[in-house]
Amino acid sequence: SDYLLKPVVWEELALVLERVLLRRRLVEENARLRESLATVESCRVLAACLEVGDVYSVALDLLLRSTGEARGVALFQRSSAPLSDGLELRGFRDDEAQRLRRTLVHEKPIDLRGLDRIEVLGAGPVLDALCRAGVDAEAILAVPVPGEEVEAGLLVVPLRGRPEPALLERAGAVAAHAAVALRNAERYERAKERAKEP
């Protein structure tokens, strides 16, 4: 136990403070690692996704759970089928969802291949599109989920306040698992197409 005797010896005080700060850092690191492990464990559900749309939908739910946010958007498209753009929305009112769909899919589609890393963005075309659709957001968490070949996708979470540093780590875990699931879904789809061939 850390205690001090009077009169206080400054060297002992420094050692006690050092041990207390170390213990605090270890507790914080332990909590961060537990959150990361919980995120990785929850990503196992992505392994069962064989349809591309399911991958983005499940990944969006996982990202929202890992960030503690309630609203999010998953945008995805296939370059081989330009009219197959997909949009998944979570936590928006009906009027917001309609405006988002109109803005993000019909009026001003987003270049989903324009982002190549996970970022917190305070400006840019994705945030502008959300604001035009009436979503009040100071910043967004943008998580690209590219496929192996023809798929491209982006998970977007409007953020309230300043994000904690561990948020990007958890988002990275979701994105990595979603990318693997997406590659598997692409391979599954190719195998189905080959099986249909005479």
N, C-alpha and C positions, 0 to 999 in steps of 0.2 A: 504494500500500500504506500502511496505517496503522501507523506506528511512532512511538515517542517517543524523543527524545534527552535525555540527562541533562545538566544538571539539568532536571527536569520543569518545564515552563511550564504553569501551571494552565489558561490559556486554550486551549493546544494540546490538553491532556488532555480538556477539555470538548468540543472539536470532534471529537476522535477518538471519544469515547464517543457523541456525538450521531450520527456517521456509522454506528457499529456498531449502535446501536439502530434507526436508520432502516433499515439493511440487513436486520436481523432482522424488523422489521415487514413489509417488502416480501416477504421469503421466506414469512412466515406468510400474508400476503394472497394471494400467488401460489398457495400450497397450497390455501387455501380456495376460490379461484376455479377451480382445476383440479378440485376435488371437485364444485363446483356444476356445472361444465360436463359432467363425467362423468355426473352425475345427469340433467341435461337431455338429454344424448345417449341415455342408456339409456331415457328416457321415450318415445322415438320408437316403440317397440314398441306402445304404447297406441293408436296411430293405426290399427292393424289389427284392433282389438277391435270387433266389431259386436254382440256379445251383452253384455247388462248384467252378467251374472255374470262374464264374462271380464274386463271392465274392473276390477271389484273384485279379482279374483284376481291379475291382473297388477300392478295398483297396489300391492297388499299385498306382492308379491314385490319390486317396485322399492323400496318404502319400507324393507323389511327390509335390502335390499342397501345402501341409502344411509345407514342408521343403524348398520349393523354388528351388528344384533341378529338372533337366530335365531327368536324366537317372536313371532307376531302374529295378530291377528284382523281379519277384514273382516266387518262386519255390514251388511246392506242389505235394504231392503224397498220394495215398491211400494204406494203408497196406494190405487191402483185395484184391487189384488189382495191383500187383507190376508193371505191364507194363503201368499203367495209370499215369505215372509221367507227370506233367504239367510244363510249363515254359511260362511266360509272360515277354516280354521285352519292355521297353519304352526308346526312345531317343538314341538308338545305331544305328550306321551305319550298312548297310547290312553285311559287312565283319565281323564287331565286333559281330553282332547278330549270324552269323553262327558259329563263334569260341566259343561264349558263349554257344550256344545250344550243340555243340559237347563236350565241356569241362564239363558243368554242368549236362548234362543228360546222355551222352554216356560214356565218358572216366572216369570221376571221380565224380560220384554222391555225393552230400553232404548229410550228416546225418542231416535231417531236425529236428529231435528230440534232437539234440545235444545242441541247444540253448534254454534256458527256460525263458529268460528275454530280454528286449530291451537293447541293448548295442551299444556303438560306439567302433568298433574294429580296432586296428591298425595292427593286425596280426591274423593269423588263416586260416583254410582251405577254408573258403568262400572268403576271400580277396585273398588268393593264387590262387584260381580257376579263379577269375576275372582277376588277373594279368597275369596268363597263357593264358587267352583268349585275352590279349592285351589291357585290360582296365586299364588306368592310374588312380590309386586311392591311396591316402595315408591312408585313413581309410574308413570304411563303417558304415552305420547305419543298424544294423540287428534287424529286428522286427519279432519275432516268432508269428505265428497265428495258434495255435493248435486247432484241432477239438475236439469234444466231444468223438468220438470213433476212427474212422479209418483215419481221415484226419490229415495231418501234412503239415504245410506250413511255408514259410519264405519270408519276404519282405526285399529286400536289396537295399540300396541307396548308391552309391559311393559319398563320401563327398569331397567338395572342401573347404579346410581350416578347422578351428576349429569350431565345432558346438556350437550354443548358448544353454544355459541350458534349455530354454523353448522348444527346439526342442524335447527332450525326452518326455516332457509332452504331446505335440501334437501327437507324434508318439504313445504314450500310449493310447490316446483317439481313434485314428484310429484302433489300435490293439484290443482294448476292443470291439468296435462296430463290427469289422470284425469277432471276435470270436463268438459273439452272432449271427451274420448273418450266419456264418459257421455252427453253431449248428442247426439253423433253416433249412439250406439247407440239412444237414444230415438227419434231421427228415423228411423233405419233400421227400427225396429220399427213405427213409425206407417206408414211407406211400405209395409211388408209387409202390414199390416192393410188398408190402402186397396187394395192390389193384389188382395186376396182378395174384396173387395166386388164384387157383380155389376154 
